[in-house]
């Protein structure tokens, strides 16, 4: 069967399973060029079909995630989610009714699906698909957290694992605990949407004048610059707790936001961020401990937006009752389309054989397309059959290199296909990247990619197995911190991508080349984009970023472009 999964909300996208295998997965932002796109993912659907050489009529079954009243209203009146998107991303000034609209949104998202919202969602989504030639006689609607849970379960690769989903809200819930065994999910605990750790952190993000649903990572980074506050003295701790395996908020809705506003008024931004981050960490640890003890299974898989908090997932990894932690790499709502496809395929009796060792699931481009992108600009370029060695030499000399190779990555992290690369040991390069290319807040650290052989030598709490998708943090050994000075946070932690030593792809060869030149196969690796824009998808977008940025070189497939003294 050809099974198409769809998500048409925050970070919309599509995923395609062909005969139980993952053929393609991509998010709409990469085509619309609007970060965390909210529009219906028509371009993502078309791209998935093209990558599998299928036509719309070849789709056998379709699944879409989430049909609660809030999501159904957004489908009925797309202008509502567009307005919220514009205000949230600071593209439009909030109007006089903005606060009322925001509160109404949070109030409506508390409710779970009902027969009316389900049928309306089915009709609207079906209409959109039929317009593009896709049959809807086998259209299913899949619960929001069930999608997250299936991604986490199958992404772990384990036959038996406890699954914990934690996000803002979706289909009336904010968190779930399940046991996955023999291909089946058994629910154990559910937290209602009105009690949400994700919404708590959204409020904190908004009060810090950052963009909720987008800048929570900045809050985590800012927290490191505060003087520590003892948990017993933290006024945010009592606001969100875990009781009987469920999240409980002492205050909800407007009352929670008002209490947070009053606390924020009395303390510096970084202290407020610290107290909120500690609260998130404590709740995640308590939920994880309860989940594994309740299920009698020590292996844990995580998904949902809160699972992107790498400081929290690191602490979960160190819970004595937890044997291992697997975080699904596209943990936020952008991964819902894949979860919907998995649920649909499983219900149709498909035998699933999902491989998440690699996430290059997006479009690729042949050499002719690469050449056209170069020649249209008049830039000087040379072709190299050893592009990895050529780039390793440039990086070792102190250059910042844009790296565009193969199929585009799925998810929020650059994993060696659409990356910006530099030496990991020079804070001056980190600062130059922040100012000239990434243009983001100075306190947000960059991340390293490293060969697996480096991990036990560099990371003091390295416990394996490999962390190939940058989903959790580790502490860098004191003696190695000078070598990692450009890719560690203030507390000495980093969020690494671990690359198998024997991998035979250009990025692994580049890391081996750096190992020969610098004594360690480690590189600063951040996403190939200008801050606020999505990861680049096409060769022409990569060239555009190269021209607009202060990068020294661009490796576009086998082609290498190096700026001269005139900047071209």
Secondary structure, DSSP 8 states (H G I E B T S, - for coil): -EEEEEE-STT-EEEEEETTEEEEEEETHHHH--TT--S--HHHHHHHHHHTT--GGG--EEEEE--SHHHHHHHH-HHHHHHHHHHHTTSS---TTHHHHHHHHHHHTT----HHHHHHHHHHHHHHHHHTT---TTEEEE-HHHHHHHHHHHHHT-SEEEEEEEEEEETTEEEEEEEEETTEEEEEEEEETTS-HHHHHHHHHHHTTS-TTT-HHHHHHHGGGS----GGG-TTGGGEEEETTEEEESS-HHHHHHHHHHHHHTS-HHHHHHHHHHHHHHHHHHHHHHHHHHHT--EEEEESGGGG-HHHHHHHHT-TT--EEEE-TT-SGGGHHHHHHHHHHHHTT-------S--B-S----HHHHHHHHHTTT---EE-TTHHHHHHHHHHTT--EEEE-SS-BSSSS--SSEEEEE-SS-HHHHHHIIIIII---TTS--EEEEEHHHHHHHBTT---S--TT--S-EEB-GGGTTTTTTS--TTSEE--EEE-TT--SHHHHHHHHHHHHHSS-EEEEEESS-TTS----SHHHHHHHHHHS--SEEEETTEEEE--TT--
